[in-house]
Amino acid sequence: MYYHNHRGRAFSLSLIAVIIILAGSAHGAIIVVPDDHPTIQAAINAAGTGDTIQVNSGTYDENVVVNKSLILEGLNTGSGLPAISPTITGDAIILTVPSCTVRAIRGEWC
């Protein structure tokens, strides 16, 4: 006699649907400076692994330490690419993780 297990099939389909939903939400959040956080470092501190931080045009007087795997991306919102001007002697951006991306941001190094 052949037995149909409809509950098992329904559970399997539900499990597959949950996996697809979770896989689709694996993309990180987008954080915009200065809209969401006033400084780049504040945005990095609030970000999670895999998030993208978009930095609008302007000069940001700060030293930035990227200590998470994320994307730091400059946006020309009308007055050129953003620039980081360090407030203390040293590099404008310090990367402490091997897997992060920084693009389209100008930095001044002292």
Z-matrix of the N, CA and C atoms (Angstrom, degrees):
N
C 1 1.440
C 2 1.533 1 108.39
N 3 1.313 2 117.39 1 136.91
C 4 1.464 3 123.47 2 -178.25
C 5 1.518 4 108.19 3 -100.76
N 6 1.326 5 116.80 4 127.79
C 7 1.461 6 122.25 5 -176.39
C 8 1.525 7 109.57 6 -109.81
N 9 1.313 8 117.36 7 127.26
C 10 1.462 9 122.65 8 177.47
C 11 1.517 10 108.70 9 -92.05
N 12 1.298 11 116.07 10 122.86
C 13 1.465 12 120.45 11 178.92
C 14 1.525 13 108.29 12 -102.10
N 15 1.314 14 117.56 13 87.98
C 16 1.455 15 121.95 14 -177.71
C 17 1.522 16 111.63 15 -70.39
N 18 1.320 17 116.53 16 -32.30
C 19 1.466 18 118.78 17 178.93
C 20 1.525 19 111.02 18 -65.74
N 21 1.292 20 116.65 19 -41.62
C 22 1.460 21 120.83 20 178.28
C 23 1.514 22 111.95 21 -63.56
N 24 1.319 23 116.91 22 -40.33
C 25 1.457 24 121.84 23 178.14
C 26 1.531 25 110.17 24 -66.28
N 27 1.329 26 117.63 25 -42.28
C 28 1.467 27 121.33 26 179.19
C 29 1.524 28 110.13 27 -64.71
N 30 1.332 29 116.60 28 -40.01
C 31 1.459 30 120.19 29 177.96
C 32 1.523 31 110.53 30 -64.22
N 33 1.328 32 117.09 31 -42.62
C 34 1.458 33 120.81 32 179.81
C 35 1.515 34 111.48 33 -62.66
N 36 1.334 35 117.31 34 -42.97
C 37 1.456 36 121.00 35 178.66
C 38 1.527 37 110.86 36 -65.66
N 39 1.330 38 117.18 37 -38.86
C 40 1.466 39 120.38 38 177.41
C 41 1.518 40 110.93 39 -64.32
N 42 1.318 41 116.45 40 -42.08
C 43 1.456 42 120.81 41 179.34
C 44 1.524 43 111.00 42 -63.42
N 45 1.316 44 117.27 43 -41.45
C 46 1.466 45 120.98 44 177.96
C 47 1.521 46 110.17 45 -63.82
N 48 1.325 47 118.20 46 -41.04
C 49 1.466 48 121.64 47 179.09
C 50 1.531 49 110.79 48 -62.85
N 51 1.325 50 117.35 49 -41.20
C 52 1.468 51 120.59 50 178.83
C 53 1.520 52 110.45 51 -64.71
N 54 1.316 53 117.87 52 -41.86
C 55 1.464 54 121.42 53 179.58
C 56 1.528 55 110.30 54 -63.24
N 57 1.321 56 117.63 55 -42.20
C 58 1.468 57 120.82 56 178.88
C 59 1.526 58 110.29 57 -63.83
N 60 1.311 59 117.59 58 -43.22
C 61 1.467 60 120.89 59 179.25
C 62 1.519 61 110.58 60 -62.78
N 63 1.323 62 117.54 61 -45.22
C 64 1.468 63 120.58 62 -179.99
C 65 1.520 64 110.99 63 -65.64
N 66 1.313 65 117.92 64 -38.81
C 67 1.462 66 120.42 65 178.42
C 68 1.514 67 110.68 66 -64.76
N 69 1.310 68 116.90 67 -37.44
C 70 1.454 69 120.59 68 178.98
C 71 1.512 70 112.92 69 -69.18
N 72 1.327 71 117.82 70 -25.39
C 73 1.459 72 120.54 71 -179.44
C 74 1.523 73 112.51 72 -95.68
N 75 1.333 74 117.15 73 13.61
C 76 1.454 75 121.05 74 -177.91
C 77 1.524 76 112.66 75 -75.19
N 78 1.333 77 117.48 76 -12.12
C 79 1.449 78 120.44 77 178.25
C 80 1.515 79 108.97 78 -70.14
N 81 1.321 80 115.41 79 144.31
C 82 1.454 81 119.68 80 -179.14
C 83 1.514 82 112.60 81 -75.74
N 84 1.302 83 113.79 82 169.54
C 85 1.463 84 121.69 83 178.24
C 86 1.526 85 109.74 84 -76.94
N 87 1.325 86 115.73 85 160.83
C 88 1.456 87 121.65 86 173.44
C 89 1.520 88 107.76 87 -109.23
N 90 1.314 89 116.20 88 124.32
C 91 1.461 90 123.55 89 179.85
C 92 1.521 91 107.08 90 -115.31
N 93 1.323 92 117.75 91 130.72
C 94 1.458 93 121.71 92 -177.06
C 95 1.530 94 109.87 93 -112.04
N 96 1.334 95 115.00 94 128.77
C 97 1.465 96 122.29 95 175.72
C 98 1.521 97 107.34 96 -103.37
N 99 1.294 98 121.85 97 128.78
C 100 1.460 99 128.72 98 6.89
C 101 1.527 100 114.71 99 -98.01
N 102 1.333 101 118.70 100 12.14
C 103 1.466 102 120.44 101 -177.29
C 104 1.533 103 112.74 102 -64.01
N 105 1.339 104 116.55 103 -48.15
C 106 1.462 105 120.46 104 -177.03
C 107 1.526 106 112.99 105 -91.26
N 108 1.327 107 116.32 106 -33.79
C 109 1.473 108 122.29 107 178.47
C 110 1.524 109 107.61 108 -141.44
N 111 1.334 110 118.21 109 142.49
C 112 1.469 111 120.34 110 -173.99
C 113 1.522 112 114.41 111 -72.21
N 114 1.328 113 117.73 112 -23.55
C 115 1.461 114 120.80 113 -178.58
C 116 1.522 115 109.79 114 -128.49
N 117 1.322 116 114.14 115 160.02
C 118 1.469 117 119.49 116 177.20
C 119 1.523 118 109.85 117 -65.10
N 120 1.337 119 116.87 118 -42.38
C 121 1.463 120 119.59 119 -178.82
C 122 1.523 121 111.56 120 -64.53
N 123 1.323 122 117.87 121 -37.89
C 124 1.465 123 119.98 122 177.18
C 125 1.527 124 110.60 123 -62.96
N 126 1.338 125 116.58 124 -38.38
C 127 1.468 126 120.64 125 177.70
C 128 1.528 127 110.67 126 -66.04
N 129 1.336 128 117.09 127 -41.42
C 130 1.468 129 120.66 128 177.69
C 131 1.522 130 109.98 129 -62.86
N 132 1.321 131 116.93 130 -44.41
C 133 1.466 132 120.58 131 180.00
C 134 1.523 133 111.50 132 -60.49
N 135 1.327 134 117.54 133 -35.24
C 136 1.464 135 121.65 134 -178.42
C 137 1.524 136 112.88 135 -84.66
N 138 1.317 137 117.65 136 -16.55
C 139 1.465 138 122.13 137 -174.42
C 140 1.522 139 111.68 138 -75.47
N 141 1.314 140 113.83 139 157.85
C 142 1.448 141 121.53 140 172.20
C 143 1.516 142 110.01 141 -109.28
N 144 1.303 143 116.17 142 168.81
C 145 1.458 144 120.93 143 177.13
C 146 1.525 145 109.59 144 -57.63
N 147 1.330 146 116.25 145 131.57
C 148 1.450 147 121.47 146 178.10
C 149 1.516 148 114.66 147 90.20
N 150 1.325 149 117.55 148 -5.45
C 151 1.465 150 120.11 149 178.77
C 152 1.523 151 110.64 150 -73.12
N 153 1.330 152 115.68 151 160.76
C 154 1.450 153 122.85 152 174.95
C 155 1.518 154 108.53 153 -115.00
N 156 1.325 155 116.37 154 128.13
C 157 1.458 156 121.82 155 175.70
C 158 1.516 157 107.03 156 -107.11
N 159 1.324 158 116.15 157 117.54
C 160 1.456 159 121.99 158 178.46
C 161 1.523 160 107.71 159 -102.43
N 162 1.343 161 115.63 160 125.92
C 163 1.462 162 121.62 161 -175.93
C 164 1.527 163 108.62 162 -109.29
N 165 1.320 164 116.12 163 119.70
C 166 1.462 165 121.26 164 179.86
C 167 1.527 166 110.96 165 -72.97
N 168 1.334 167 116.26 166 164.71
C 169 1.465 168 122.85 167 178.33
C 170 1.519 169 110.62 168 -51.16
N 171 1.332 170 114.66 169 149.84
C 172 1.458 171 120.80 170 177.68
C 173 1.508 172 110.11 171 137.85
N 174 1.328 173 115.43 172 173.85
C 175 1.458 174 121.24 173 174.94
C 176 1.514 175 108.00 174 -109.23
N 177 1.304 176 115.90 175 128.55
C 178 1.458 177 122.70 176 -177.57
C 179 1.520 178 108.01 177 -110.70
N 180 1.327 179 116.12 178 112.34
C 181 1.461 180 122.14 179 -178.72
C 182 1.523 181 108.91 180 -86.56
N 183 1.320 182 115.34 181 91.93
C 184 1.464 183 120.96 182 -178.29
C 185 1.525 184 109.49 183 -168.06
N 186 1.285 185 115.80 184 161.70
C 187 1.454 186 122.77 185 168.98
C 188 1.521 187 106.15 186 -102.52
N 189 1.319 188 116.40 187 131.01
C 190 1.461 189 121.36 188 -173.51
C 191 1.522 190 109.70 189 -112.82
N 192 1.333 191 115.56 190 131.42
C 193 1.459 192 121.77 191 174.42
C 194 1.524 193 107.43 192 -117.20
N 195 1.329 194 115.71 193 116.32
C 196 1.458 195 121.07 194 177.47
C 197 1.520 196 106.92 195 -94.38
N 198 1.332 197 115.58 196 108.05
C 199 1.466 198 121.29 197 -175.43
C 200 1.527 199 111.99 198 -118.75
N 201 1.332 200 115.62 199 21.26
C 202 1.466 201 121.67 200 178.57
C 203 1.522 202 108.82 201 -139.71
N 204 1.317 203 115.89 202 153.68
C 205 1.459 204 120.72 203 175.57
C 206 1.524 205 107.89 204 -77.49
N 207 1.333 206 115.42 205 104.29
C 208 1.459 207 121.28 206 -177.80
C 209 1.513 208 109.70 207 -154.02
N 210 1.315 209 116.52 208 -179.83
C 211 1.461 210 122.48 209 176.54
C 212 1.514 211 107.52 210 -113.49
N 213 1.321 212 116.10 211 126.95
C 214 1.464 213 123.36 212 175.92
C 215 1.514 214 105.84 213 -113.61
N 216 1.332 215 116.30 214 114.62
C 217 1.454 216 120.94 215 -168.11
C 218 1.530 217 110.60 216 -132.25
N 219 1.329 218 116.15 217 128.04
C 220 1.452 219 120.89 218 177.13
C 221 1.508 220 111.75 219 -85.42
N 222 1.335 221 115.74 220 143.86
C 223 1.458 222 121.99 221 178.15
C 224 1.523 223 109.32 222 -123.05
N 225 1.311 224 116.55 223 131.02
C 226 1.457 225 120.62 224 173.49
C 227 1.527 226 107.00 225 -83.15
N 228 1.325 227 116.31 226 102.16
C 229 1.462 228 120.61 227 -177.85
C 230 1.523 229 111.46 228 -100.83
N 231 1.342 230 115.69 229 21.93
C 232 1.453 231 119.35 230 174.43
C 233 1.508 232 115.22 231 131.50
N 234 1.314 233 118.07 232 -23.66
C 235 1.469 234 119.66 233 -178.42
C 236 1.525 235 111.86 234 -127.59
N 237 1.314 236 116.57 235 36.30
C 238 1.461 237 121.34 236 177.23
C 239 1.516 238 112.74 237 92.49
N 240 1.322 239 113.91 238 176.72
C 241 1.456 240 119.71 239 178.78
C 242 1.522 241 110.41 240 -70.96
N 243 1.319 242 117.51 241 150.83
C 244 1.458 243 120.03 242 178.16
C 245 1.523 244 111.05 243 -67.29
N 246 1.334 245 114.61 244 153.26
C 247 1.462 246 120.83 245 178.47
C 248 1.524 247 108.52 246 -129.94
N 249 1.320 248 114.83 247 145.37
C 250 1.463 249 120.75 248 174.88
C 251 1.515 250 107.38 249 -110.35
N 252 1.324 251 115.73 250 124.49
C 253 1.456 252 122.62 251 177.66
C 254 1.520 253 107.15 252 -113.38
N 255 1.337 254 117.87 253 110.31
C 256 1.467 255 119.51 254 -174.90
C 257 1.521 256 112.23 255 -63.24
N 258 1.313 257 114.97 256 141.83
C 259 1.466 258 120.61 257 -179.91
C 260 1.520 259 112.09 258 -86.91
N 261 1.315 260 116.81 259 -18.72
C 262 1.461 261 121.09 260 174.54
C 263 1.521 262 107.89 261 -125.93
N 264 1.312 263 117.20 262 160.10
C 265 1.455 264 121.39 263 -179.04
C 266 1.521 265 110.03 264 -59.17
N 267 1.307 266 115.27 265 133.22
C 268 1.459 267 120.34 266 178.79
C 269 1.507 268 110.60 267 138.55
N 270 1.310 269 114.90 268 -165.65
C 271 1.453 270 121.10 269 -177.72
C 272 1.522 271 111.18 270 -76.56
N 273 1.322 272 115.27 271 147.34
C 274 1.461 273 120.38 272 176.23
C 275 1.526 274 110.50 273 -69.68
N 276 1.342 275 116.67 274 -38.03
C 277 1.459 276 121.84 275 -179.51
C 278 1.527 277 108.80 276 -128.40
N 279 1.313 278 115.71 277 129.54
C 280 1.464 279 121.57 278 175.04
C 281 1.524 280 107.38 279 -117.86
N 282 1.331 281 116.22 280 124.72
C 283 1.461 282 121.77 281 178.42
C 284 1.520 283 108.83 282 -100.34
N 285 1.326 284 116.90 283 123.74
C 286 1.466 285 120.22 284 -179.29
C 287 1.526 286 112.51 285 -112.77
N 288 1.332 287 116.80 286 4.74
C 289 1.460 288 121.54 287 177.06
C 290 1.521 289 108.79 288 -125.53
N 291 1.327 290 117.88 289 148.70
C 292 1.466 291 119.66 290 -176.68
C 293 1.529 292 114.12 291 -79.02
N 294 1.314 293 117.64 292 -15.39
C 295 1.467 294 118.70 293 -172.68
C 296 1.530 295 111.49 294 -123.90
N 297 1.321 296 114.19 295 73.61
C 298 1.461 297 119.53 296 172.62
C 299 1.517 298 107.44 297 -138.26
N 300 1.329 299 115.69 298 161.75
C 301 1.455 300 121.24 299 -178.91
C 302 1.512 301 108.50 300 -123.91
N 303 1.333 302 116.31 301 131.00
C 304 1.465 303 122.14 302 173.90
C 305 1.522 304 106.38 303 -125.21
N 306 1.341 305 116.45 304 125.73
C 307 1.452 306 119.16 305 -179.55
C 308 1.529 307 110.72 306 -146.24
N 309 1.327 308 113.97 307 146.07
C 310 1.471 309 123.49 308 173.96
C 311 1.535 310 112.67 309 60.75
N 312 1.325 311 116.55 310 38.47
C 313 1.467 312 121.64 311 174.13
C 314 1.529 313 107.21 312 -128.00
N 315 1.328 314 115.78 313 128.04
C 316 1.468 315 119.98 314 177.00
C 317 1.518 316 108.07 315 -88.19
N 318 1.320 317 114.96 316 142.91
C 319 1.462 318 119.62 317 178.33
C 320 1.501 319 111.00 318 -131.96
N 321 1.286 320 115.22 319 146.57
C 322 1.467 321 121.01 320 174.15
C 323 1.520 322 107.00 321 -106.07
N 324 1.335 323 115.70 322 130.07
C 325 1.453 324 119.99 323 -179.47
C 326 1.508 325 108.03 324 -113.92
N 327 1.323 326 115.08 325 129.68
C 328 1.478 327 120.25 326 -178.55
C 329 1.513 328 110.52 327 -93.62
